[in-house]
Amino acid sequence: MAPPPFSPTVLGRWKQFEFQMITDPSQYPSVLEHLHNNFFRSTPLTQGLDYSKEYFDEFDKIYLTTLPQNLSFAAVDVETNEIAGLRITYVQDKELERTFEYLGFETPQMKIMQKIMGTVNHNSKIYETYGIDSFVNFYTACVDPKYRGQGLASEMYNQALAFVRQRKDFHYVKSNLTSPYTRKICHKFGFTELARVYYNDFRDENGIPLLNGATDDEFVAFMCLKLR
């Protein structure tokens, strides 16, 4: 059954889609289900990690910690009432980063994910570079495969940027990008790269890459945009 509308707050409309804010905790299960089905199984980074329900459940802890900030939205197909895409956004600071550390990740997959993302985040030196103590994190952009190829992901970035620019206390937005498609979108909107790490640089004690099937040219980029 298609989920009911997320919120009476509609950021905008584009083609047959409404961009509806996610503000009701009762909708979180629909959000997590969409991510499990359409993001974890298709993003280049998570594809290189063995599937396990326990890994997905640990990833859910991050979303359940950050969704209550009420900065995320869903792209809803108004003709079917289906979730076509998600833009997960939150404000990140060092206190939130410490909270993530206390979530107690135990699965090998999540430890690898945290190692890779932690390295690129550290290398970016975003706090020192811009003299800031917080920033907006465009954490996840996800589109159902049947809605891909028509520009929806790009429009979700457009809607998200328009939304966060309304907040005068938001000055910088960043995103860790694992896909060449989303990197291209961010370049179009003026993001600049502060750091990147290549997946095959992460190996176990025997020199075996931690990510299955990663090629030498695959990487995650830390990209940032000044909002004002």
N, C-alpha and C positions, 0 to 999 in steps of 0.2 A: 504494500500500500504506500502511495506517495505521502511524504510528510506534509503536514499543514504548513502554511506560511510561517516564516521564522519570526517576523516582527512587522508591526505596522510601519516601521521606519524603513522607507525605500530610498536608497541612495540615488538610484537612477534606473533608467530603462534603456535597453539596447537590443535591437531586433526583437526576438520573442522572450527576452530575459528581463527579469527584475532582479536588482541587486539588493537583497534584504538582509538587514543586520541580524546577527545571531546574538540575542540577548536573553533568551529563555533557556535555563538549564535542561528543561524537558526535551529540548531539541539536540542536546549533545550526543545522544546515542545515534541519531541520524547522521550527524557530522562524522562521528568516528567510523560508522559503517561505510560512508562514502570514501573516507580516507583509506580504510582497509582494502576496499575493492578497487580503487582507482589510482591511489598515490603510491602506497607501499609496494604494489606489484609492478609498477611501471617506471618509477624514477630510476635513473641510472645507478645511483648509489645503493638504494635498497635492493635492486635486482641482484647485486653482487653478494648479498648476504642470504644465508639459508633461511627459508621461511620457517617461522614458528609462531604459534599463537602467543607464547610467552613474550616474545620480542615485540609483537604488536601491542600487547597489553602494557608493556613498559613504555612504549612510545606514547600511548594514550595518556600517561601520567603528565607528560609535558602539555598536551592539549587541554587536559582538564584543569591544569594549574593556570593556564593563560587565557582560556576562553572567557572567564568571568570579567576580564578587562573590558569586554563588550566593544572590541575594535574590529572584529571579524565579520565577514558577510558571506552569504551564499548567492550564487547566481541560480535563480529558479526559472525553469521553463514554465511560463504562465499558461501554456497550452496543455501541459500534462501535470503541472505541479511537482515535477521532479527536480531534484538537485542536479544541476548541470555542472556546477563548479563551486569551489570554495577558495576564499582568500583569507587565510589565517594570519592575523596581525596582533602584535602585542608590543608594549613598551618594555624594553630590557634595560636593566642596570645591574650593578654588581651584587646587590642584595638578591635579586631574582636568580642570578647565576648560582649563588650559594644555596638557594632553595632547590634548584635542580640537583645540586650535589647531594642533598639530603634525601632525594627521592629513592635512592638505593637501587640503582640499575645493576642487574646481576647477569643477564643473558650475554653470551659472547657477542651476539650481533650488536646489542646496544652499546657494549663497551667499545667495539670497533667504531661504531658511528660516533660516539662521544670523543674518541681519540682523534678521528679525522676532523670533525667539526671544531673540537677544542683547539687543534693546532692551527687551523686557518683563522679562527677567531683571535687567537693570541698573536699570530703574525700580522694581523691587520693593524694592531695598535690603535684602534679607533678612539679609545678614550684619550690617549696621549696626543694623537694626531690632531684632533679637533678641540681638545680641552673641554670635553663634555662628561657628564656623569650618567647620561641615559640616551637612548635612541629608540626609534621605532624599528621593529624587526618585522619585515615581510617574511614570515617564517615558512609558510607553505602556500603554493598555488597549485590547485588540482582541478583538472577538467575530466569529466567522464569521457572515455574514448569515443563514444558515439557523437559527442558534441565538438570534437577536436577538428582542426583544419578550417575553421571559419572566423578565427580572430578573437575567440572568447577570452583566452588567457591574457592577450594584450589589453583587451577592454577592461578586464578585472584589475590590471595594474593601473590603468587610466582612472578608473573609479576609486581605487584605493588611494592613489596620490591626491586626487581632488578632495577626498575625505580628510586625510591627515593634514593637508594644508590649511584646513579650516581651524585647526587647533594651533593657537599662537605659541603654545609651549612645546610644540614639536619642531625640532630644527634639523634633524638628520634621520634618514631612513636607510636601512641596510638590508641586504638579502644574501644568503649563501646559496649559490646557484650551481646545481649539478647537471643541468641540461643545457645543451647549446641553444635550444629554442628560447628558454627563458633568459639566457644571457643576452641573446640578440634583442629580446624585448627590452631588457633593462638598458642596454646601450642606446636604444631608440629614445628612451625617456631621460637620458643624460646621466645615468649611473656611471661611476668610475670604479675601476678595480683597485682594491687596496692590497689584496693578497690572493694567492692561489696555492693549492697543494695537489699533487698528482697522486692518484690512488695507489699506483704501484710503488710509491715510495714507502708505503706502510706494509711491513713484512713481519713474519714471525721469526722466532729464533733460528729457524732453519732456512731463512731467506725466501720463504714462500709468501706470495702476496696475500694479504688478509682478505681482499675482495676477489671473489670468484669471477674469472673472465674479464677483468678490467684490462684495457689496452693502455699502452704507454702514453697516449695522448689524452686520456680521460682525467678530468680534474674537477675540483670544486673551487669556485671563485667567490671571494668575499667582495661584494660590490656595494657602493654607498652613494647616496645622493643628498646634497644640501637642499633643504626645502625652502629656505629663505635666507 
